[in-house]
Amino acid sequence: MEELITITLFGKPYNFKVESDILKAREVADFLVEEVSKVESQQAHKSSEVAKVAILISAALNIANEHIELRKNHTDLLKNISEKSTSLIRVLDAHMQ
């Protein structure tokens, strides 16, 4: 079932149709608004349409950077778990013989 989510950026409301988990979609939308607000507050002296686009691009880059860092951390964690599991299996095998 489709539902609408409204977010406000630069004082204007934007509506989006959501076909899946409304709570997850709201969380994503709120995260975007928070990130845009953070960047906007750092560049509060600018208000042109070009500045708004720059703010949106900066927010998108911040989100992408965070995503890439989390993905790398996740990969590193899986590698670490795999290495430790292999080590523990060797220790257990050695003691069982």
C-alpha angles and dihedrals in degrees: 000000000000120000132178126241120194122203127180120222123174089353094303125111119230123193124210130186114232121198099177138041105351094199092053091046090050090050091052092047092048090050090053092049090048093050093047090048090051093053092041092055090053090054099034093140091069122075107156122117089252090055090050091054090048089051091051091048091048091050091049091049091049091051092046091049091050090048092051092048091050091047090051091047089050092050091048091049092051090049091049092049091049093050093048092046091052090049092049091048090053091050092048092046091050092052094045094057 
